[in-house]
Amino acid sequence: MKLEDRAKLVKFIDEKLYQAYESLLEGTFEEKALHQSLERAFNDLKKNPFSGIKISARLWPKEYKKYGITNLRKYNLPNAWRLMYTLEGNEIEIVSILLEWLSHKEYEKRFGYKVK
């Protein structure tokens, strides 16, 4: 089955992340804007799960390895936010599993880049 014929789903890694996403709607203007950006990203991932940038396994933070992932991708959001996700799939569907979203500063810290 071709990629375009497979179902493309977006799921949260756990309930805690889903609740964090929902709580953005009750937050500040910036948090509501982040929620909208995440919604757009989810729609993009439902069209093309491979739209994010693949991250080399040697760069994966230990926090993600606990999930037993076999791939890691980054989707760049507006205002330098990053959405981290992994893909799982079979002949019928591809699932983008959301791990977290981070500000650019948090992203640099998580991945061990030098932060000033």
Secondary structure, DSSP 8 states (H G I E B T S, - for coil): --GGGSEEEEEESSHHHHHHHHHGGGS-HHHHHHHHHHHHHHHHHHH-GGGSEE--GGG--HHHHTTT-S--EEEE-GGG-EEEEEEEE-SSEEEEEEEEEE-HHHHHHHTT----
